[in-house]
Amino acid sequence: MLLAKFTCTMQFTAYYLTQEQLKLLFSLPDMATRLGKRDRFIMVFAFETGARLQEMLDLKVSSIIRDDDGVRVRIHGKGGKIRYVPLLGAMVDHLDSYLVGFHEDSHRDDYLFYTIHNCEKTQMKPGTVDYMLKKYGKLGCAKSKTFPENLHAHILRHSIAMAMYKKGIPLSYIADFLGHSNVETTAIYSYSDEETITEALKAADHIGTTDKPVTQKEWKGKERYLLEYCGLG
């Protein structure tokens, strides 16, 4: 499997973006414009939530939940399955800025992501997001030959999953986060690339050379903190 190895001229499939590629992508929209602000939020939101494209476009303002536990987004997944994804740190700031700029006079039943037709807000279509991502894919490719020109929403979903996997988060938790009904579906992220192998070898090199026991992070009951370990910092 080819992972994170692309050129602008070769027709490879991009499975995920590295942290440096994500930083480049999020720097591309022109934040001096309304469209640029919207585009960056869509991309950051897609990455941080790991939502499927249609799941994201089906969200409404009421899907954002604020309570004593923080800020969460309620996602309706395949088969009517509902999952809650926490929004942490800078992601909450991005959300608040977006809501002020795009939903100041909205109703709870308005779509979170919309386009305007005949002066009315209508649900954003997948084609709109696809067109936008391809535009930024070309811009990113012009700045870095390793950036995938054929950028699409599922790459962002893969990217957060791989980031979580590399941080040692168990596949069962990643499966819940992504809304996978079968953990075997999530096993695609267990294929190691060169970076993963190198880090694994470094970790393995310490095992057996120290008396300190090696333990795995315990995530049970701490799901809301998962994104702190796989964001851009």
KOLDRENMAR-336770 format. One record per residue (C-alpha): residue number from 0; residue in three letters; z, x negated, y. Coordinates in Angstrom, 3 decimals. Last residue first. Layout:
BEGIN
+-----+------+----------+----------+----------+
! pos ! code !        z !        x !        y !
+-----+------+----------+----------+----------+
! NUM !  ala !        Z !        X !        Y !
...
+-----+------+----------+----------+----------+
# end
This chain:
BEGIN
+-----+------+----------+----------+----------+
! pos ! code !        z !        x !        y !
+-----+------+----------+----------+----------+
! 232 !  gly !   18.516 !    0.953 !   21.079 !
! 231 !  leu !   15.046 !    1.929 !   19.932 !
! 230 !  gly !   16.363 !    4.458 !   17.433 !
! 229 !  cys !   17.334 !    3.903 !   13.792 !
! 228 !  tyr !   21.073 !    3.333 !   13.696 !
! 227 !  glu !   22.128 !    5.773 !   16.388 !
! 226 !  leu !   19.887 !    8.304 !   14.652 !
! 225 !  leu !   22.288 !    8.586 !   11.728 !
! 224 !  tyr !   25.328 !    9.500 !   13.800 !
! 223 !  arg !   25.061 !   13.265 !   13.284 !
! 222 !  glu !   24.993 !   12.690 !    9.533 !
! 221 !  lys !   28.552 !   11.414 !    9.483 !
! 220 !  gly !   30.043 !   13.711 !    6.831 !
! 219 !  lys !   28.760 !   11.542 !    4.009 !
! 218 !  trp !   27.245 !    8.428 !    5.524 !
! 217 !  glu !   29.149 !    5.725 !    3.652 !
! 216 !  lys !   27.651 !    2.349 !    4.418 !
! 215 !  gln !   27.201 !    0.318 !    1.247 !
! 214 !  thr !   29.743 !   -2.299 !    0.266 !
! 213 !  val !   29.505 !   -5.986 !   -0.565 !
! 212 !  pro !   32.910 !   -7.455 !   -1.364 !
! 211 !  lys !   33.943 !  -10.588 !    0.538 !
! 210 !  asp !   34.356 !  -13.474 !   -1.898 !
! 209 !  thr !   31.205 !  -15.082 !   -0.615 !
! 208 !  thr !   28.268 !  -16.856 !   -2.215 !
! 207 !  gly !   27.600 !  -14.176 !   -4.830 !
! 206 !  ile !   25.718 !  -11.961 !   -2.432 !
! 205 !  his !   24.799 !  -13.896 !    0.684 !
! 204 !  asp !   21.247 !  -14.665 !   -0.493 !
! 203 !  ala !   20.744 !  -10.998 !   -1.305 !
! 202 !  ala !   21.014 !  -10.076 !    2.366 !
! 201 !  lys !   18.458 !  -12.692 !    3.366 !
! 200 !  leu !   16.205 !  -11.595 !    0.513 !
! 199 !  ala !   16.420 !   -7.976 !    1.650 !
! 198 !  glu !   15.554 !   -8.986 !    5.208 !
! 197 !  thr !   12.485 !  -10.876 !    4.005 !
! 196 !  ile !   11.414 !   -8.030 !    1.720 !
! 195 !  thr !   11.696 !   -5.501 !    4.530 !
! 194 !  glu !    9.654 !   -7.667 !    6.891 !
! 193 !  glu !    6.962 !   -8.292 !    4.275 !
! 192 !  asp !    6.554 !   -4.610 !    3.443 !
! 191 !  ser !    8.606 !   -2.794 !    0.870 !
! 190 !  tyr !    7.689 !    0.497 !   -0.756 !
! 189 !  ser !   10.834 !    2.606 !   -0.496 !
! 188 !  tyr !    9.302 !    4.866 !    2.159 !
! 187 !  ile !    7.140 !    6.617 !   -0.414 !
! 186 !  ala !   10.400 !    7.584 !   -2.149 !
! 185 !  thr !   10.825 !   10.429 !    0.343 !
! 184 !  thr !    8.754 !   12.754 !   -1.828 !
! 183 !  glu !   10.947 !   11.766 !   -4.778 !
! 182 !  val !   13.929 !   13.093 !   -2.791 !
! 181 !  asn !   12.584 !   16.607 !   -3.365 !
! 180 !  ser !   13.023 !   19.421 !   -0.853 !
! 179 !  his !   12.035 !   17.161 !    2.025 !
! 178 !  gly !   13.334 !   18.392 !    5.374 !
! 177 !  leu !   12.952 !   15.040 !    7.087 !
! 176 !  phe !   16.684 !   14.593 !    7.745 !
! 175 !  asp !   17.597 !   15.931 !    4.302 !
! 174 !  ala !   15.222 !   13.464 !    2.651 !
! 173 !  ile !   16.531 !   10.640 !    4.834 !
! 172 !  tyr !   19.998 !   11.497 !    3.578 !
! 171 !  ser !   18.906 !   11.358 !   -0.064 !
! 170 !  leu !   17.005 !    8.139 !    0.629 !
! 169 !  pro !   20.231 !    6.360 !    1.474 !
! 168 !  ile !   20.439 !    4.746 !    4.932 !
! 167 !  gly !   20.096 !    0.994 !    4.576 !
! 166 !  lys !   18.889 !    0.239 !    8.084 !
! 165 !  lys !   15.395 !   -0.383 !    6.728 !
! 164 !  tyr !   15.327 !    3.166 !    5.365 !
! 163 !  met !   16.220 !    4.616 !    8.754 !
! 162 !  ala !   13.429 !    2.716 !   10.484 !
! 161 !  met !   11.038 !    3.743 !    7.709 !
! 160 !  ala !   11.899 !    7.412 !    8.195 !
! 159 !  ile !   11.586 !    7.110 !   11.971 !
! 158 !  ser !    8.128 !    5.574 !   11.595 !
! 157 !  his !    6.860 !    8.012 !    8.978 !
! 156 !  arg !    7.510 !   10.905 !   11.344 !
! 155 !  leu !    5.777 !    8.995 !   14.150 !
! 154 !  ile !    2.801 !    8.354 !   11.866 !
! 153 !  his !    2.713 !   12.063 !   11.071 !
! 152 !  ala !    1.885 !   12.829 !   14.695 !
! 151 !  his !   -1.389 !   10.925 !   14.795 !
! 150 !  leu !   -2.641 !    7.548 !   16.009 !
! 149 !  asn !   -6.122 !    6.479 !   14.952 !
! 148 !  glu !   -6.168 !    3.408 !   17.199 !
! 147 !  pro !   -3.373 !    1.747 !   15.256 !
! 146 !  phe !   -1.803 !   -1.109 !   17.277 !
! 145 !  thr !   -2.227 !   -4.590 !   15.813 !
! 144 !  lys !   -4.949 !   -5.477 !   18.313 !
! 143 !  ser !   -2.516 !   -4.925 !   21.180 !
! 142 !  lys !   -3.286 !   -3.770 !   24.714 !
! 141 !  ala !   -6.604 !   -2.047 !   23.996 !
! 140 !  cys !   -5.116 !   -0.645 !   20.790 !
! 139 !  gly !   -2.321 !    0.945 !   22.782 !
! 138 !  leu !   -4.797 !    2.649 !   25.097 !
! 137 !  lys !   -6.850 !    3.864 !   22.130 !
! 136 !  gly !   -3.738 !    5.200 !   20.404 !
! 135 !  tyr !   -2.670 !    6.781 !   23.679 !
! 134 !  lys !   -5.814 !    8.894 !   23.733 !
! 133 !  lys !   -5.585 !    9.612 !   20.016 !
! 132 !  leu !   -2.053 !   10.868 !   20.579 !
! 131 !  met !   -3.162 !   13.273 !   23.328 !
! 130 !  tyr !   -6.049 !   14.675 !   21.312 !
! 129 !  asp !   -3.798 !   15.248 !   18.303 !
! 128 !  val !   -1.176 !   16.920 !   20.503 !
! 127 !  thr !   -3.712 !   19.337 !   21.951 !
! 126 !  gly !   -5.237 !   19.932 !   18.514 !
! 125 !  pro !   -1.842 !   20.971 !   17.181 !
! 124 !  lys !   -1.798 !   23.856 !   19.680 !
! 123 !  met !    0.825 !   24.341 !   22.389 !
! 122 !  gln !    2.291 !   27.831 !   22.422 !
! 121 !  thr !    1.302 !   29.763 !   25.526 !
! 120 !  lys !    2.760 !   29.788 !   29.026 !
! 119 !  glu !    0.922 !   32.182 !   31.314 !
! 118 !  cys !   -1.079 !   31.508 !   34.491 !
! 117 !  asn !   -4.349 !   32.393 !   32.744 !
! 116 !  his !   -3.623 !   29.726 !   30.142 !
! 115 !  ile !   -0.737 !   27.268 !   30.512 !
! 114 !  thr !    0.191 !   24.898 !   27.708 !
! 113 !  tyr !    3.462 !   24.869 !   25.847 !
! 112 !  phe !    6.083 !   22.792 !   24.114 !
! 111 !  leu !    9.570 !   24.303 !   24.036 !
! 110 !  tyr !    8.092 !   27.739 !   23.402 !
! 109 !  asp !    9.669 !   30.491 !   25.464 !
! 108 !  asp !   12.209 !   32.696 !   23.698 !
! 107 !  arg !   15.155 !   31.359 !   25.669 !
! 106 !  his !   13.426 !   32.223 !   28.925 !
! 105 !  ser !   11.969 !   29.648 !   31.264 !
! 104 !  asp !   12.576 !   29.171 !   34.980 !
! 103 !  glu !   13.581 !   25.487 !   34.939 !
! 102 !  his !   11.636 !   24.874 !   31.752 !
! 101 !  phe !    9.155 !   22.085 !   32.483 !
! 100 !  gly !   10.770 !   19.615 !   34.878 !
!  99 !  val !   14.417 !   20.455 !   34.329 !
!  98 !  leu !   13.914 !   20.857 !   30.587 !
!  97 !  tyr !   12.073 !   17.540 !   30.356 !
!  96 !  ser !   14.797 !   15.660 !   32.222 !
!  95 !  asp !   17.464 !   17.210 !   29.999 !
!  94 !  leu !   15.532 !   16.264 !   26.864 !
!  93 !  his !   14.967 !   12.653 !   27.898 !
!  92 !  asp !   18.670 !   12.336 !   28.758 !
!  91 !  val !   19.588 !   13.825 !   25.377 !
!  90 !  met !   17.292 !   11.299 !   23.685 !
!  89 !  ala !   19.041 !    8.500 !   25.582 !
!  88 !  gly !   22.215 !    9.025 !   23.579 !
!  87 !  leu !   21.897 !   11.367 !   20.629 !
!  86 !  leu !   19.987 !   14.431 !   19.542 !
!  85 !  pro !   21.287 !   15.763 !   16.242 !
!  84 !  val !   18.877 !   17.377 !   13.771 !
!  83 !  tyr !   19.732 !   20.738 !   12.241 !
!  82 !  arg !   17.840 !   22.030 !    9.220 !
!  81 !  ile !   16.446 !   25.445 !    8.351 !
!  80 !  lys !   14.448 !   26.130 !    5.201 !
!  79 !  gly !   11.952 !   28.972 !    5.603 !
!  78 !  gly !    9.824 !   27.582 !    2.784 !
!  77 !  lys !    8.759 !   24.637 !    4.911 !
!  76 !  gly !   10.917 !   23.853 !    7.899 !
!  75 !  his !   12.532 !   25.801 !   10.715 !
!  74 !  ile !   14.139 !   23.209 !   12.957 !
!  73 !  arg !   17.337 !   23.782 !   14.930 !
!  72 !  val !   17.777 !   21.020 !   17.503 !
!  71 !  arg !   21.200 !   19.569 !   18.140 !
!  70 !  val !   23.275 !   18.551 !   21.159 !
!  69 !  gly !   26.960 !   17.659 !   20.928 !
!  68 !  asp !   29.754 !   18.692 !   18.564 !
!  67 !  asp !   31.472 !   20.815 !   21.225 !
!  66 !  asp !   28.320 !   22.893 !   21.569 !
!  65 !  arg !   24.714 !   22.624 !   22.696 !
!  64 !  ile !   21.884 !   24.025 !   20.629 !
!  63 !  ile !   18.192 !   23.541 !   21.398 !
!  62 !  ser !   16.157 !   25.993 !   19.324 !
!  61 !  ser !   16.680 !   28.574 !   22.083 !
!  60 !  val !   14.047 !   26.789 !   24.171 !
!  59 !  lys !   11.611 !   27.457 !   21.355 !
!  58 !  leu !   10.406 !   25.250 !   18.527 !
!  57 !  asp !    7.219 !   26.237 !   16.695 !
!  56 !  leu !    5.365 !   23.216 !   18.119 !
!  55 !  met !    7.882 !   20.862 !   16.517 !
!  54 !  glu !    7.695 !   22.459 !   13.088 !
!  53 !  gln !    3.892 !   22.426 !   13.391 !
!  52 !  leu !    3.892 !   18.673 !   14.012 !
!  51 !  arg !    6.421 !   17.826 !   11.317 !
!  50 !  ala !    9.771 !   16.843 !   12.757 !
!  49 !  gly !   11.122 !   13.298 !   12.500 !
!  48 !  thr !   13.563 !   14.182 !   15.277 !
!  47 !  glu !   13.534 !   10.863 !   17.136 !
!  46 !  phe !    9.846 !   10.171 !   16.622 !
!  45 !  ala !    8.500 !   13.592 !   17.558 !
!  44 !  phe !   10.878 !   13.757 !   20.538 !
!  43 !  val !    9.759 !   10.353 !   21.830 !
!  42 !  met !    6.109 !   11.354 !   21.513 !
!  41 !  ile !    6.530 !   14.775 !   23.112 !
!  40 !  phe !    8.679 !   13.303 !   25.877 !
!  39 !  arg !    6.078 !   10.674 !   26.647 !
!  38 !  asp !    3.323 !   13.265 !   26.925 !
!  37 !  arg !    5.280 !   15.576 !   29.197 !
!  36 !  lys !    6.189 !   12.814 !   31.631 !
!  35 !  gly !    2.590 !   11.594 !   31.675 !
!  34 !  leu !    1.301 !   15.087 !   32.376 !
!  33 !  arg !    3.668 !   15.507 !   35.316 !
!  32 !  thr !    2.513 !   12.222 !   36.815 !
!  31 !  ala !    4.422 !    9.176 !   38.043 !
!  30 !  met !    5.525 !    8.553 !   34.468 !
!  29 !  asp !    2.036 !    7.386 !   33.536 !
!  28 !  pro !    2.176 !    7.414 !   29.735 !
!  27 !  leu !    1.819 !    3.974 !   28.050 !
!  26 !  ser !    5.412 !    2.711 !   27.885 !
!  25 !  phe !    6.350 !    4.937 !   24.922 !
!  24 !  leu !    3.522 !    3.468 !   22.872 !
!  23 !  leu !    4.456 !   -0.125 !   23.655 !
!  22 !  lys !    8.070 !    0.458 !   22.684 !
!  21 !  leu !    6.915 !    2.107 !   19.471 !
!  20 !  gln !    4.655 !   -0.839 !   18.695 !
!  19 !  glu !    7.553 !   -3.251 !   19.186 !
!  18 !  gln !    9.771 !   -1.176 !   16.894 !
!  17 !  thr !    7.085 !   -1.150 !   14.214 !
!  16 !  leu !    4.875 !    1.878 !   13.791 !
!  15 !  tyr !    4.349 !    3.644 !   10.482 !
!  14 !  tyr !    1.758 !    4.466 !    7.849 !
!  13 !  ala !   -1.342 !    3.424 !    9.747 !
!  12 !  thr !   -4.405 !    3.924 !    7.561 !
!  11 !  phe !   -6.832 !    1.017 !    7.735 !
!  10 !  gln !  -10.362 !    1.349 !    9.100 !
!   9 !  met !  -10.867 !   -2.107 !   10.574 !
!   8 !  thr !  -12.056 !   -2.491 !   14.170 !
!   7 !  cys !   -8.837 !   -1.871 !   16.055 !
!   6 !  thr !   -6.800 !   -3.921 !   13.628 !
!   5 !  phe !   -3.957 !   -2.763 !   11.427 !
!   4 !  lys !   -1.136 !   -4.005 !    9.220 !
!   3 !  ala !    1.959 !   -1.817 !    9.575 !
!   2 !  leu !    2.016 !   -0.984 !    5.869 !
!   1 !  leu !   -0.884 !   -1.299 !    3.451 !
!   0 !  met !    0.000 !    0.000 !    0.000 !
+-----+------+----------+----------+----------+
# end
